[in-house]
Amino acid sequence: MQPVMTVVSCPIDERHVNPLFEVFDGGDFVLSSYRDVEDDKTTLQIFLPDPADAPRASEALVAAGRIVGVTLEPATGTIADEDWKFAYRKHFKTDVISPRLAVVPEWEFANFRPSPGQKAIILDPGMAFGTGQHATTRACLLFIDRLAAKDADRSFLDVGCGSGILAIAAHLEGFRPVAGFDIDSDAVRNANENAVRNNVPLTFFRGDLSGSSRLPDVTPLSPPHRFAADVVAANVLGPILIRFAREIANLVKPDGDLILSGILDELYPEVAEAYSRLGFRERESRLIGEWRTGLFSRTVQA
């Protein structure tokens, strides 16, 4: 008999996924999610080697939902042990972002035929956020593509890099130098693995915008000017963008560009106002679903 893995899962509205990941406190439990593009449904999942952990995992999900303001009703099931690590793959397909850029799962790359001049980001997102299929990531990639077409002879910094997709895209499209950081060590590890997959000489590091982390492997970003870049992308969450507005602003060089994403549309005016006070002018915004992404230019030094 094939070994099985216990899985606790529940459906969730896509708009609540990012906030729930931010507040989820499950100890050793690893929370993941996938969106089925065919039926437009999003599912949260926790995979468990020990079925006895299922009630505790369910309680952690319900508690996180309560903080976000949604009622979750987790169900417990099983999946073949050798299949669970790769279950997300059936929901992650090749995605053409623009005539210049495509996101290609590693397991589909052998059969991918790019159009002339098109760059392919080879990706295995693992448990990290960022496949290009989420509205916020796609909007960031579209803005990066546009900025690169205009002038790629500039530096680029990815704030909250996740899978590393934005920094890798920036490097493939010509930006130099390119760097990225995330507070999550698993995300940093996955981003570095994806850099190797794409044969790009990027090093992602563990960084902390707040400067309050006491972990020995976290790089403090204060003073942040040593990390300042011509183009900065921050695809995190609206409340974090507001809370750390000055810290993120300090990462952008004078006359630089800033891409802000992970923002629910109703919160976008508050985010835009926070950066306007720091000397940024909105050039354009893009709404995909319920998520709005903004492109800003720094016109004066804050």
N, C-alpha and C positions, 0 to 999 in steps of 0.2 A: 504494500500500500504506500502511495506517495505521501510524504510528510506534508502537513498543512500549516499555514500561518494564520493566526487569528487576526481579524481586522475589525476595528470599530469605525464606523463611517456614518455620515449624515449629509443630506443635501443642504446647501446654503445659497443665499442670494449672492451673486458675484460681488456686489458693492461692499459686502461685509467681510470678504476674505482677507484683505490686507490688514484692516483693523484687528480682526480676530487673531491673526498670526502675531501681531504686536503684543497682545495681552495674554496669549496662551501660556499657562504655567503648568506644564505637565511633568516637570522633573526630567526623568530620562526618556519620556515618551517623545517620539519624533512625529510632528504633525506635517502632513502633506496635503495637497489638494490637486484636483484636475478638473478641467472644464471640457465636457463633451461637446465638440463643435457641431455635431449632427443634431442633438436635441437641445442644445443651448442650456445645459444644466451643469452646475458646479457641485463637486462632492469633496468633503473633508474626509481624511483617512488617517488612522493610526494603526500601524502594523505591530503585532505583539507575538513574540515567540511563546510566551506563557499565557494561556487562556485565562488564568486566574487574575491577570492584570486588567481584564476588560472592564469590570465595574469602575475601577479607579480611573481608567482612561476616559470612560464615558462621563464620569463626574467632572473631570478636568475640562472636557469639551463644553459641557453644560455651563460650568462656571465662567468660562471665557465668553460664551455667548451672552450670559447675563450681563457682563461688563459692557459688551458692545451694544446691548439692547435688543438681542434676538433670542428667541426660544429655539433651542436645538434639541432634537430627539434622536440621539445616536442609536444605531442598530449594530449588533454583533454578528459577524459571519466568519467565513474561512476562505482562504485562497491557497493554491498549491505553493508550497514553500519555495520551490525553485523559480516560481513565476512572479512572486510579489515584488521583488526588487525592480522588475522591468514592466510592471503593470501600466505605468504612466506612458510607456512608449507608444501604445496604440492611440493615444490622444495627442501626440506630438508629431506633426507631419511637416514636410518641406513647405516653407512659406516665403513667397516672393514679396519682398518689401517694396522694391522699386526696380527699375531697369538696371540699377547699379548695385543692388544689394539683395541677398537672399539668406534665409536662415535654414540650414539643412541639418536634420538629425544625423548623428554619426553613422547610424545603421542604414541610412538612405543615401549617403554621399556617393557610394560607388555607382549608383544609377542616375545621379544628378547631372544634367547637362546645362551649364550656365549659358546665358546669352552673351554675345560679345561684350567685353568690358564689365561684366557682372562679377562681383565678389561674393563668395559663399562663406558664411560663418558656420563652421562645423561645430555642433553643440550636443552635449549631453548634460542637461541641467541638473541631473541627480535630484537632490532635495532642495537645491537653491532656486530662488525666484528669478525668472527671466528667460523666456523662450522666444519672445517676439510675438507670441500669439495673444498675450494680454494687451488690452488697449493702451495701457500706460507705456509698456515697452515698445510697442509698435510706433506710437507717436514720437517717442524719443529717437528711434531709429530713423524715422522720416525727417526729423529736424537735423540729425547728424548728417544724413545723406545730403540734405540741402546745403548745410554749412560747408561740407567738404567740397561740393561742386563749385562753390564760390571761392573758397580759400582754405586749403587743407594744410598750408604751411604754418601751423600753429600747434601749441601744446593742448592736451586734453586730460581732464581728470574726471573719474567716475566715482561719485559719492554714493555709498551703499551699493556696491558693485553686483551683489547677488551672484549669478552665474558668470559674470564678466562679459556679457553679451555686448553692452554698450561700448566698453573700452576696446574690445576686440574689433567691433565694427569700425570704430574711429581709427584704429591702427590700419586696418585693411583699406580704408578709404584715404589714407595718406597723412593723418595727423601724426605729429612727432614733437616731443616725446609724449607717451601715453602712460597713465598710471591709474590705479583704482584701489579703493579700500572698502572694507565692510567691518562692522563690529562682530559679525558672526564668523567664527573660525571655520565652520563647515563650508560656508559660502566662499571664503577666501581660498580654501583648499580646492573646491570645485572650480573656481575661476582660474586658478593656476593650472589645473588639469586641462581646462578648455583652451588656455593659451597655448599649451603644448600641442593639443589637437590641431590648432590652426597654424602652428609653426610661427608664432609671433613672439618676439622677445619682450614679453610683459611680465612684470612681477607685481602681483596683488598683495597688499599687506593689511593687517588688522589695525584699524584706526578708530578713534573715538572722538566724535565732535564735541562732546561735553568736556573732555579733558579730565574726567573724574574717575576713570577706570584705574584700578590698582593691579590689574593683571600684568604680569611681566612681559607678555608678548604683544601688548597693545601699544601702537605708536601714538604718542600724543600729538595733536594737531595744533598745539598752542606753543609759541606763536605760529600761525598757520601759513605765513607768507612764503615759507620755503617750499610749500606745496602748491602755490598759486599757479593757475593755468589760464590760457587764453580762452578756452572753452571748458565749461564745467557742466556736467549733467548730474542731477540729483533726482533719482526716481525712488522716492521713499514714501512717505505719507504726508498729507496736508498739515496735520498738527505738528509733526516733527519739523517740516519746512518752516513753519511759523516760529516754533520754539527756538530753533537754531539758525534763524535767519542771518544774524550777524556773523556767526561762525562760517556759514556757507558762503555768504557774501565776501568774506575775507579770502576765500579760496580763488576768487575771480580777479584776474589782472585788470588794471585800468583799461577801458575800452574793450573789455572781453565780453563774451556771450555766456548766458546761463540758461540751461534747460531745466525746468522744474516740472515734475510729474508725480503721479500717485495721488492726485487731488480730485476728490469728488466735486462735481460741477458747482454745487451750492457753496462750497468752501473756497472756491477759486478766488473770488474778489478779496477775501481776507488775506490769502497768500500773496496775491499781487500787490496789495497795499503794503504789506510788511516789507517787501523788497523795493517798492517805490520809495519808501522812506529812507532806504539805504543807497539810493542813487541809481536804481535800475529802471529802464523804460521797457514796457511790454511792446515787442515788435509784432507778435502774432500768437494766437492760441488755437489749439485744435481739440475738438470734442469728439471722442469715440465712445459710444455708449454713454455711461454716466461719469466718465473720467475725462478731465480736461488737463491738457499739457500746455505750458506756456514757454515761449522763447523770449528771453529778455536780453537787453544790452546794457552794459555798465557805461554810463555816459559821464559820470562824475565820480570821484573817489569818495567813498563813505568814511 
